[in-house]
Each structure stands twice: as structure tokens, then as C-alpha cells.
């Protein structure tokens, strides 16, 4: 017998015998398991769709379940069946109702069940329902439906909205949902910007106004903002250095920032590119990338230019990107992306939501005061939005260091050997593990940068080699400290973010 199953007439006598012998355990009406110990609610969740099919063979997943594809927060699983009443299970309640049986538009699901087509699911959910006996309504609130539809637009565009309306017009007469068809048509039209309709979901209203944004990224930015407000941070003013030392720091900032992105010149090759203007025949485009970043980070006035408004943020981003890719027309200098971009499993903000997400992120950014707090926030904002087709990491680090330079603080340089730490720190917040790992990662890199005596290039190169800054992941011994600190300069406190 399966781990959990619904008993029926042909096996009921055998089930009773096994229960009497202690070989089966009863979980609910007609529901049994051969597992004697596991929590009943865990077993039900693990075998949910087989259990649903056992009670209601061939049932249609409908109403809120058809859009959420999981039990509601009160355990409700909503179904369309030809007969039957509510069935309470450990942690779950099966809630059948009468309605039109599955049609050719509906889709086969697990265990012989069916899943409402998207058109049917939206039409059914636009039918008002009430809370009964303390249970959630069978259907979603209109605001939640708008949010679902907005996410569909964000992922698949207006074409998906038009296809949904066409399908709904075909489905509505068969399931008696003509009134709901008119409502769905109005919502989709408003999201597409082709008609007026009253919307309540913030994301839907923003899209209808032509300013869509990414709500998931705003949630992460809000989490980072809250963590920054409760996180004290040390002050790390820049060391006194002459013009040579200042140029050296800017050189290595540009060198490492490009190396992180795969522009793998030796320090000597990069030195010839920046200080002698020698563009190698090998990888000339990459050489221009190094030069482009160098021109920006070595410009004292440019590195003190901060955005005072959301519009200025967008202007500064575009101008710095255009300057960085001045000799790289294939990088679409100064132009926001027109196609989605991703790194591994992380898909960044959709192209049509770039401006709206940047604008809403700026609202949080401008409430921060400490240079490091503003630097960490703007860096994560640009990294998560990924507004350009290429160059996003370099622009994020430029924006971060501009905040520190303008605040009379040392810059943050991310050396090659620290690349994996850098990426892991950012992804921790993206993956929902909080902002602390990212802040500690940046804090360590900041302390390291402030501890390096940035003198002439050759002397500094020797210091960086001693710190293992040029090591790649293949060079470094993972059992040892990957990036080591140089001797701390006099007067440095060594304080860190807790």
C-alpha cells in the first residue's frame, strides 16, 4: 500500500484488519498511513494530490487553488466536483463545489486531477465569495488578482494579456462567467494602457500609469534599508597620499573591477593600457573597458557627483555607462536593457520595470545619511536591477565608491581573490538570507582597502601580492585566509560592523 491512501470498498476489510494489527494508522475519515511516526500534517502535505484524487477522482483544481497551486494559508484546497462535501484533514481542508466539469481548455494535472485553464481560473476568482466558518474565501481578493495579472504582464508582456482575454471570451459562456469576463477585460485593458479601470494593487496601478516596478526587489531593498538603519558603521577616512598614490588606487580599482567581470589582463598589461595608452591587439574591446572605468574613477570631480533626485540617478547612470563604453558601441552605451538578463538562476528586473524600480529604490536611498550606508544601498540597488545589458557590476561599484569619495571616506576595492566572497555576500540577500553577510563582506573589503598603503604602482603591486590580492580561485588554498591584511596604518581603529 502507498505511504498514505484513501480507503475504498474493495479494500476496506483488509484495511480494518491491518489497523487492528497496528500495521496501519488512521489519519482522518477513510485516510490511512503505513508510517507509524511521522506527523500527520506532514504526511498529508507530502501526499496531497494523491489524497485529493483518492477522495475526489478526476476533480478540477479551481478558484484560488488554481492560481496559487498550493493550499491557502488556512489549508484550503478548492475543487470543482460533481458530488461531495468538505473534508477536514490534518492541516488541510478539501473544499469541493458544484460547477462545470473540466473542459478541453483545462489541463491534466497530477494523479488524474485537472487544473483550471488560466482563463477559467481568473474568471472564477473574479466571482465574489465570502468567509464561512472561519475559512478564507474560496476566491482571491480583486487586489490579489490584479497583482497576479501584473506579474503575468511583467513576465510575458502585453501579448500574454491579449491571449488571456481571447481565451476568456471563449471559456466564459461555457462556465457562466459573462459578468466576470467584462471585469477581466477591464483589468487587462488597464494594465495594457488601452482603457481606464479602477485598480487597487500598487503594482497594477504603477503599470497602468506606465511606471511598472519589481515588488520583489523592493522587498529586498526594504530589508537592506532596515538593516542599515540599525547597523552602526565605522568611519574610514582616506589616508593622506600624493597624486601618484591617488592615481595608483584608481588604477587598481579599475583593474580589479574589470577582472571580476572577466577582463583578465595582467597588472602589467593593464598598466600599459592606462598609463601608456597601448591597446593590445589581443582583446582591444576589453582594453577599452579598463580605460573606460579608469577615466571615471580617476576623475576627482566625477567621483563626487551624487544624484539628488530619482531623475538625476537615472541621468548619472546613463552618463557613466556611456562614458565607460564610449569605445564599445556593442555595449549599447548609456542605454537601458531591452531584453531580460540573468546570471545563473537569478533573473534581474524586467526591462520595462527598470526605471520604476530605480525610482522607488531612490526613495529609500535618500533617507540614508552615513556614506557607507548609502554606498552599500546604491551598490545593491544597481546590482539587483541590472539596468544595462552589460557593465552592471562595474557601474554598481563606481556608484558605491562615489558615495564614499563624496563622504570623505576611503573607497572599497574588491580584489580578484575576494571575488567569490563578494558574489556570495550579495547573493545571500537576493536568496533571502538577510543583509548582514553582504554588509560584513563589504566592510572587510573596505577595511582592507583602507589598510593598503597606496603608493606608486610597483610598490603597491608588491604589497598586493603579499596580500594574495591577485590570486584566482584556482590559485588560493581554501584552507587558508584568502585575502590577508597588510600591516594596519597608524591611527586605524580596526573597528568592524558587528
VOGU-3710 file (C-alpha; in Angstrom, 3 decimals, decimal comma):
1> xxxxxxxxxx> 0,000/0,000/0,000  1,171/3,607/-0,602  2,581/5,704/2,237  -0,805/7,440/2,603  -4,026/6,374/0,886  -7,790/6,792/0,894  -9,634/3,575/1,661  -12,499/2,382/-0,557  -14,983/-0,528/-0,502  -12,860/-3,297/-2,117
11> xxxxxxxxxx> -10,038/-2,866/0,421  -11,922/-1,673/3,498  -11,976/-5,077/5,229  -8,231/-5,574/4,733  -7,572/-2,017/5,957  -9,563/-2,716/9,145  -7,537/-5,885/9,786  -4,235/-4,061/9,372  -5,345/-1,226/11,650  -6,267/-3,787/14,310
21> xxxxxxxxxx> -2,808/-5,351/13,988  -1,101/-1,959/14,283  0,241/-2,065/10,746  -1,796/0,954/9,612  -2,585/4,244/11,312  -5,774/6,240/10,739  -5,250/9,931/9,942  -8,805/11,057/9,078  -12,046/9,707/7,665  -11,028/6,904/5,236
31> xxxxxxxxxx> -7,417/8,153/5,287  -4,662/5,792/6,456  -0,883/5,500/6,512  1,625/2,717/6,995  4,009/5,272/8,603  3,628/4,924/12,386  5,598/8,006/13,490  5,666/10,956/11,058  3,435/13,901/11,933  0,044/13,537/10,231
41> xxxxxxxxxx> 0,078/17,059/8,745  3,491/16,396/7,196  2,247/13,173/5,624  -0,846/14,859/4,213  1,172/17,684/2,641  3,658/15,235/1,177  0,938/13,158/-0,480  -1,603/15,928/-1,044  -2,616/15,431/-4,663  -2,875/11,661/-4,372
51> xxxxxxxxxx> -5,113/12,189/-1,345  -7,298/14,696/-3,214  -7,647/12,206/-6,076  -8,495/9,467/-3,619  -11,454/11,416/-2,254  -12,472/13,163/-5,491  -11,267/11,270/-8,586  -10,979/13,499/-11,652  -11,693/16,709/-9,670  -10,794/20,135/-11,077
61> xxxxxxxxxx> -8,479/22,380/-9,059  -10,345/25,662/-9,084  -10,813/29,112/-7,590  -7,850/30,369/-5,524  -6,078/26,976/-5,669  -5,925/27,196/-9,466  -3,833/30,377/-9,222  -1,865/29,664/-6,050  -1,168/25,995/-6,930  -0,881/25,153/-3,238
71> xxxxxxxxxx> -3,139/25,102/-0,194  -4,173/28,525/1,073  -2,720/29,728/4,363  -5,675/28,179/6,224  -5,129/24,852/4,432  -7,977/25,253/1,931  -7,817/23,302/-1,332  -10,653/24,421/-3,620  -12,140/21,965/-6,111  -14,972/21,572/-8,591
81> xxxxxxxxxx> -16,623/18,152/-8,277  -19,982/16,588/-9,083  -20,631/15,467/-5,508  -19,169/15,510/-2,007  -18,777/17,869/0,951  -15,862/19,471/2,783  -13,330/17,041/4,220  -11,116/18,098/7,119  -7,649/16,528/7,172  -4,623/17,258/9,374
91> xxxxxxxxxx> -3,560/20,746/8,264  -5,768/20,674/5,140  -9,433/21,069/4,272  -10,737/19,906/0,893  -13,484/22,262/-0,266  -15,458/20,959/-3,273  -18,230/22,886/-5,010  -20,528/22,155/-7,913  -19,707/23,624/-11,289  -18,985/22,937/-14,920
101> xxxxxxxxxx> -16,769/19,843/-15,262  -13,306/20,058/-16,847  -13,408/21,213/-20,454  -10,939/20,873/-23,311  -9,370/24,186/-22,160  -8,488/22,793/-18,728  -5,226/20,949/-18,218  -4,429/17,450/-16,910  -2,770/17,625/-13,506  -1,248/15,108/-11,086
111> xxxxxxxxxx> -2,923/11,863/-10,012  -5,659/12,118/-12,644  -6,837/15,546/-11,440  -7,376/18,568/-13,666  -6,197/22,167/-13,353  -8,332/25,112/-14,438  -7,025/26,896/-17,523  -5,621/30,388/-16,784  -8,708/31,972/-18,342  -11,082/29,880/-16,253
121> xxxxxxxxxx> -9,005/30,462/-13,106  -9,164/34,243/-13,466  -12,865/34,236/-14,334  -13,725/32,010/-11,371  -11,648/34,115/-8,988  -13,437/37,288/-10,050  -16,647/35,776/-8,680  -17,217/37,166/-5,184  -17,157/34,700/-2,298  -17,425/35,074/1,460
131> xxxxxxxxxx> -15,618/33,791/4,513  -17,538/30,940/6,117  -16,912/29,088/9,373  -13,639/30,926/9,801  -12,315/29,783/6,421  -10,773/32,069/3,824  -12,967/32,963/0,854  -12,795/30,446/-1,975  -11,704/33,190/-4,360  -8,917/35,728/-4,203
141> xxxxxxxxxx> -9,475/39,400/-3,469  -9,671/41,614/-6,544  -6,391/43,282/-5,475  -4,610/39,899/-5,485  -5,967/39,075/-8,927  -4,648/42,394/-10,247  -1,235/41,584/-8,764  -1,262/38,141/-10,412  -2,128/39,692/-13,759  0,561/42,350/-13,383
151> xxxxxxxxxx> 3,166/39,632/-12,797  1,969/37,930/-15,967  2,475/41,202/-17,886  5,936/41,613/-16,331  6,994/38,107/-17,340  5,322/37,723/-20,737  4,192/41,163/-21,870  1,027/42,542/-23,394  0,789/39,630/-25,831  0,053/37,292/-22,927
161> xxxxxxxxxx> -2,682/39,644/-21,723  -4,350/39,702/-25,127  -4,158/35,926/-25,383  -5,758/35,577/-21,953  -8,657/37,815/-22,990  -9,223/35,813/-26,149  -9,260/32,545/-24,190  -11,597/34,033/-21,587  -14,096/35,082/-24,259  -14,197/31,502/-25,451
171> xxxxxxxxxx> -14,443/29,977/-21,949  -16,837/32,375/-20,194  -20,130/31,231/-21,844  -19,448/27,571/-21,016  -18,974/28,253/-17,294  -21,485/31,105/-16,903  -18,953/33,850/-16,215  -20,005/36,634/-18,611  -20,070/39,306/-15,886  -16,593/38,289/-14,787
181> xxxxxxxxxx> -15,421/38,394/-18,403  -16,227/42,106/-18,562  -14,286/42,702/-15,336  -11,285/40,733/-16,551  -11,317/42,592/-19,837  -11,248/45,925/-17,979  -8,299/44,930/-15,761  -6,221/43,606/-18,659  -7,034/46,674/-20,734  -5,937/48,971/-17,913
191> xxxxxxxxxx> -2,659/47,083/-17,468  -2,062/47,338/-21,203  -2,793/51,067/-21,091  -5,647/50,849/-23,591  -8,537/51,687/-21,286  -9,432/53,153/-17,899  -10,308/50,963/-14,916  -10,117/51,366/-11,172  -7,213/49,306/-9,857  -6,184/48,729/-6,238
201> xxxxxxxxxx> -2,972/46,642/-6,324  0,050/49,012/-6,138  1,960/47,107/-8,824  -1,056/47,108/-11,144  -1,653/50,829/-10,638  2,009/51,541/-11,365  1,921/49,531/-14,603  -1,304/51,209/-15,719  0,408/54,566/-15,127  3,353/53,475/-17,272
211> xxxxxxxxxx> 5,728/53,108/-14,277  5,930/49,371/-13,510  8,374/48,208/-10,854  9,607/44,953/-9,378  7,892/44,394/-5,994  10,181/41,503/-5,016  13,251/43,743/-5,428  11,562/46,497/-3,433  11,049/43,990/-0,619  14,769/43,131/-0,636
221> xxxxxxxxxx> 15,707/46,811/-0,759  13,406/47,489/2,168  15,077/44,701/4,125  18,516/46,138/3,370  17,348/49,642/4,291  16,042/48,455/7,661  19,280/46,591/8,397  21,366/49,657/7,532  19,339/51,865/9,864  20,104/49,583/12,799
231> xxxxxxxxxx> 23,733/48,940/11,841  26,409/51,308/13,185  29,432/51,548/10,955  32,989/52,819/11,465  34,430/55,831/9,730  37,414/55,179/7,446  38,741/58,485/6,067  41,240/58,104/3,218  44,944/58,068/4,002  46,985/61,101/3,123
241> xxxxxxxxxx> 48,545/60,320/-0,218  50,127/62,264/-3,043  48,926/62,368/-6,642  50,850/59,213/-7,506  49,203/57,279/-4,686  45,774/58,580/-5,685  46,328/57,520/-9,300  47,568/54,113/-8,146  44,439/53,491/-6,087  42,223/54,497/-9,022
251> xxxxxxxxxx> 44,243/52,248/-11,331  43,828/49,166/-9,166  40,182/49,975/-8,550  39,615/49,932/-12,325  41,853/46,900/-12,824  40,149/44,713/-10,218  36,652/45,891/-11,137  37,195/44,713/-14,696  38,963/41,492/-13,692  35,899/40,492/-11,650
261> xxxxxxxxxx> 33,869/40,697/-14,865  36,272/38,527/-16,859  38,655/41,134/-18,327  41,757/39,152/-17,396  44,809/41,253/-18,199  47,938/41,013/-16,079  48,615/44,089/-13,939  51,495/44,942/-16,275  49,276/44,769/-19,370  46,665/46,957/-17,677
271> xxxxxxxxxx> 49,368/49,429/-16,614  50,468/49,799/-20,238  46,865/50,294/-21,345  46,106/53,000/-18,766  49,372/54,890/-18,409  50,939/54,390/-21,853  47,805/54,165/-23,977  48,932/50,904/-25,549  45,861/48,977/-26,732  46,889/45,349/-27,323
281> xxxxxxxxxx> 45,865/43,524/-30,470  44,617/40,816/-28,117  41,211/41,819/-26,699  41,135/45,505/-27,698  37,500/45,819/-26,542  38,467/44,608/-23,065  41,303/47,122/-23,003  38,807/49,907/-23,665  36,715/48,597/-20,766  39,674/49,072/-18,428
291> xxxxxxxxxx> 40,271/52,552/-19,821  36,590/53,445/-19,557  36,390/52,574/-15,857  39,746/54,236/-15,173  38,641/57,535/-16,721  35,646/57,697/-14,396  37,212/56,544/-11,115  40,300/58,734/-11,600  38,183/61,870/-12,168  38,004/63,568/-8,756
301> xxxxxxxxxx> 35,066/65,799/-9,713  33,083/62,964/-11,297  33,541/60,789/-8,224  31,924/63,467/-6,077  28,824/63,728/-8,270  25,827/62,253/-6,480  22,166/62,144/-7,593  19,823/64,481/-5,699  16,652/63,152/-7,333  15,476/59,931/-8,931
311> xxxxxxxxxx> 15,709/61,616/-12,334  19,325/62,547/-11,616  20,064/58,958/-10,572  18,930/57,753/-13,978  20,888/60,539/-15,682  24,099/59,761/-13,759  23,777/56,049/-14,509  23,278/56,620/-18,215  26,135/59,122/-18,475  28,627/56,992/-16,564
321> xxxxxxxxxx> 27,699/53,922/-18,575  28,070/55,907/-21,803  31,491/57,118/-20,671  32,595/53,644/-19,665  31,532/52,135/-23,014  32,456/55,119/-25,165  34,650/52,924/-27,381  32,317/49,918/-27,126  29,211/50,592/-29,261  28,297/46,913/-28,952
331> xxxxxxxxxx> 27,707/47,568/-25,234  24,834/49,998/-26,005  26,494/52,922/-24,191  24,070/54,737/-21,897  21,062/52,665/-22,980  18,992/50,631/-20,540  18,487/46,992/-21,460  15,777/45,996/-23,901  15,839/42,257/-23,132  15,792/40,395/-19,812
341> xxxxxxxxxx> 19,172/39,483/-18,311  20,159/36,888/-15,778  23,141/35,327/-14,033  22,711/31,643/-13,294  19,338/31,161/-11,643  18,934/34,864/-10,826  16,746/36,778/-13,257  17,014/40,514/-12,816  14,376/43,224/-13,136  12,428/43,131/-16,387
351> xxxxxxxxxx> 13,348/45,880/-18,888  10,050/47,755/-18,580  10,386/47,861/-14,769  13,940/49,258/-14,632  13,038/52,935/-14,292  10,173/52,361/-11,869  12,303/50,141/-9,602  15,189/52,621/-9,632  12,813/55,457/-8,764  11,253/53,615/-5,844
361> xxxxxxxxxx> 14,645/52,443/-4,657  15,843/56,052/-4,681  13,069/56,945/-2,233  14,748/54,630/0,302  18,299/55,642/-0,608  17,749/59,332/0,037  16,692/58,669/3,652  20,164/57,285/4,489  22,872/59,587/5,852  26,101/57,666/6,511
371> xxxxxxxxxx> 28,327/57,401/3,409  28,842/53,650/3,869  25,106/53,059/4,270  24,368/54,990/1,081  27,223/53,222/-0,717  26,037/49,738/0,259  22,457/50,562/-0,676  23,163/52,115/-4,094  25,525/49,239/-4,917  22,856/46,629/-4,193
381> xxxxxxxxxx> 20,150/48,645/-5,968  22,124/48,786/-9,211  23,274/45,175/-8,909  19,731/43,870/-8,393  18,086/45,987/-11,076  20,905/45,252/-13,564  19,691/48,127/-15,754  22,115/47,629/-18,657  22,824/44,723/-20,971  26,492/44,822/-19,903
391> xxxxxxxxxx> 28,647/46,632/-17,378  26,261/46,488/-14,414  28,799/45,275/-11,839  31,309/47,947/-12,799  28,680/50,695/-12,678  27,427/49,454/-9,292  30,946/49,650/-7,847  31,515/53,104/-9,355  28,276/54,348/-7,807  29,254/52,799/-4,466
401> xxxxxxxxxx> 32,658/54,454/-4,396  31,294/57,823/-5,477  29,231/57,822/-2,271  32,343/57,104/-0,206  34,544/59,644/-2,002  31,956/62,389/-1,618  31,603/61,469/2,071  35,383/61,801/2,574  35,734/58,068/3,178  38,106/55,519/1,703
411> xxxxxxxxxx> 36,938/53,628/-1,369  36,153/49,916/-1,497  38,303/47,824/-3,830  37,295/44,204/-4,497  40,496/42,294/-5,359  40,457/39,197/-7,513  40,927/36,753/-4,634  37,868/38,218/-2,877  35,562/37,780/-5,877  33,748/34,703/-4,580
421> xxxxxxxxxx> 33,203/36,326/-1,173  31,858/39,404/-2,911  29,375/37,481/-5,038  28,287/35,239/-2,177  27,627/38,234/0,060  25,345/39,838/-2,496  23,526/36,624/-3,328  22,821/35,948/0,338  20,409/38,877/0,413  18,983/38,037/-3,013
431> xxxxxxxxxx> 18,312/34,479/-1,811  16,516/35,672/1,311  19,311/35,112/3,851  19,411/38,686/5,081  21,641/41,697/4,554  24,244/41,037/7,262  26,532/38,757/5,138  26,695/41,384/2,391  27,431/44,228/4,815  30,176/42,265/6,569
441> xxxxxxxxxx> 31,674/41,345/3,198  31,797/44,990/2,079  33,079/46,066/5,495  36,024/43,672/5,301  36,913/44,822/1,766  36,606/48,438/2,938  38,931/47,827/5,901  41,402/46,048/3,642  41,406/48,924/1,127  41,920/51,459/3,917
451> xxxxxxxxxx> 44,856/49,415/5,240  46,788/49,170/1,962  49,473/51,865/1,562  48,656/53,022/-1,967  51,965/54,431/-3,241  53,468/54,017/-6,709  52,246/51,126/-8,841  55,314/48,885/-8,411  55,481/49,243/-4,631  51,745/48,725/-4,310
461> xxxxxxxxxx> 51,888/45,693/-6,572  54,305/44,039/-4,181  52,009/44,785/-1,241  49,001/43,371/-3,077  50,896/40,203/-3,972  51,795/39,759/-0,314  48,081/40,059/0,492  47,336/37,489/-2,253  45,043/40,028/-3,897  45,823/38,762/-7,410
471> xxxxxxxxxx> 45,100/35,111/-6,617  42,311/33,452/-8,529  40,044/30,770/-7,117  42,380/28,162/-8,627  45,466/29,722/-7,033  44,183/30,185/-3,491  44,279/27,465/-0,877  40,719/27,331/0,523  42,060/26,173/3,903  43,957/29,432/4,352
481> xxxxxxxxxx> 42,787/33,019/4,692  42,134/34,039/1,129  42,724/37,788/1,428  45,221/38,858/4,060  45,517/42,267/5,683  48,623/44,400/5,270  50,048/45,949/8,445  47,392/48,333/9,725  48,336/52,013/9,282  48,880/54,152/12,347
491> xxxxxxxx> 45,704/55,634/13,753  43,438/52,974/12,204  40,936/51,609/14,707  40,272/48,238/13,107  36,609/48,533/14,078  34,144/46,449/12,076  30,412/46,204/11,518  29,075/43,812/14,167
//
